Amino acid sequence: MDLGKQDPVTGRVTTGHEWNGIEELETPIPRVVFFFLGAAFLVSVICWFLYPTWPLIWTYSKGLLGIDQRVTVTEQVERATEARSVWTAQVLDKSYADIEADPALMHLVTETGRTLFVDKCAACHGVNATGGPGFPDLAAKAWLWDGEPEAIEETIRVGINSTNDDTRTSQMLAFGRDGILPADEVGDVVAYVRSLSGLQPAEGDAARLDKGRQVFADNCVACHGEDAKGNKDVGAPDLTDANWLYGSDVQSVFSTVYSGRQGHMPNWGAKLSPLDIKILTLYVHTLKGAEN
């Protein structure tokens, strides 16, 4: 009987396959491989009977152990909700002042509030609440609509220029585009407004301050006040601080006065529970930032 070619070194029969002068030996698969394959098959068969496995026409096999991950997750959520209700009930029942005076409770509120803020508010205000062009820096405490917790809650609930019937409404007139002021007077008041916060005047702006002051007195004090400190009843910003919602350079301020502005904030009252709104309010109210 022809046993095939033998390897001269090992004496083992080769398969006849050759790669670049190297011949493959006829090596049997180790028995341990068959052992583990058999063990794996046996375990899989056992699991088929113990756990939910086979799809049926309308349902699936439930398994002898009766394990249901959906039920398990539901129970875990219920336990977590029950544990959470211990402190959330306090948040709903207590006043803002009492909650902020309770360090242990505020720790839980802050952790939950940051998660809510990142999920719902960070797209506009940033993860650190420092805002950006057109979106207020909430950590700077430069409030447009007052910074008391009740006012913040109202802003979150009804929004600004939103679809809510009770929305806060605010709009900067387009003084140039709508022909209220000629372009040269827009430039005068821009120079004056920039000077209110101590900005370095652009070339030639120093000579325009007196005219700009008069333009401001005639057209802007109704909203921003004679001292330009703003009016939180109508969402008019303080023009004397260092916070500029749309930028402080000449072109940005000119665009604001000439073309007007109308910001927008969604009304979260239809999307968030009263508890979540209160937690967000507390989180925003206690953000650390420079007081103005």
Summary of the structure (lengths in Angstrom):
residues: 292
radius of gyration: 35.4
end to end distance: 101.3
largest distance: 117.8
contacts: 765
relative contact order: 0.12
helix: 49%
strand: 8%
